[in-house]
Amino acid sequence: MSEQQPPAVSVIMPVLNEERHLRTSVRHILEQDYAGELEVVIALGPSTDRTDEIAAELVRETASNKRVRVHTVPNPTGRTPAALNAAIKASRHPVVVRVDGHGMLSPNYIATAVRLLDETGAQNVGGIMYAEGENAWEQAVAAAMTSKIGVGNAAFHTGGAAAPAETVYLGVFRREMLEKLDGYNEEFIRAQDWELNFRIREAGGLIWFSPELKVSYRPRPSVKALAKQYKNYGRWRHVVARYHQGSINLRYLAAPTAVVAIAAGLVVGAAVTPWGLVVPAGYLAAITAGSVPAGKGLPLKARAQIPVALATMHMSWGFGFLTSPRSLAKKVIASRREPVRAG
């Protein structure tokens, strides 16, 4: 990948009900500081808002642009991995950049990612999921999502040094590896990134995290939406744990352990002794104290909601993990593909 002739890049976007952010997200792609050719392929799920109309406008507006154009492909299932595979098949360039409909690329994201692919020899590079809110609640969620008390030591949430990684946020891939592995496993409704990166590593490929890469992310707009998001995260992380034995660690067990301990404490406190309430009270004290540094610099209304965001994330993730049915894991395991081994 020479500096004189940067490779052409395909940006793939799975979208569903993204009328609020889609145009801005695509604008951040069109305005990239990158000299190479770009194409944007939007995979359209069955949205019930103006997403399809906005996408059609973007196609028309870029039709005469010689450097970057927007295309669309249908994704009737509405499922993210199916959308990603449809967009990959409809795209054509050697570097593939994944962007979500509510993600905003930093101005030099693509140029930096292409450079890192070249420098590291990685098959996939990714960076920081930089949560930013547009109102007090979203600011609170963003603070929770970028704090260690909220998400542990996940580098793509909290930052860290450039290094090999198990997985990264979104990702910038070499097409040849995506095609070699037949893309995403469509049985993974969630956690498809982790599963694909696992197969890339099995095939001898390097996954590289770099804090140079940053994507601004818009958090869910309500407690209900955040709870659903994190319940699904927990549910599918347990599927991954059953799919790949040995992939679990203490960070993933923290939330389900907290759910069990708090529930037990409430039962004991109500039925046996008030001392049982020490556990839930201790948890509330911990997230309240942890929200102070997390909310530094935010308005008072946002800071006051950080404990609610933290509790929603922890309890929903833990509940989803604990209630994830074995039948779901069995279905996914049945779809296991033979690994492409290095060499």
Secondary structure, DSSP 8 states (H G I E B T S, - for coil): --SSS---EEEEEEESS-TTTHHHHHHHHHT----S-EEEEEEE---SSSHHHHHHHHHHHTTT-SSEEEEEEE-TT--HHHHHHHHHHH---SEEEE--TTEEE-TTHHHHHHHHHHHH--SEEEEEEEE--SSHHHHHHHHHHTSHHHHTT-HHHH----EE-S--EEEEEEHHHHHHTTS--TT-SS-HHHHHHHHHHHTT--EEEEEEEEEEE---SSHHHHHHHHHHHHHHHHHHHHHSTT---HHHHHHHHHHHHHHHHHHHHHHT-GGGGHHHHHHHHHHHHHHHHHTTTS-HHHHHHHHHHHHHHHHHHHHHHHH--HHHHHHHHHT--------
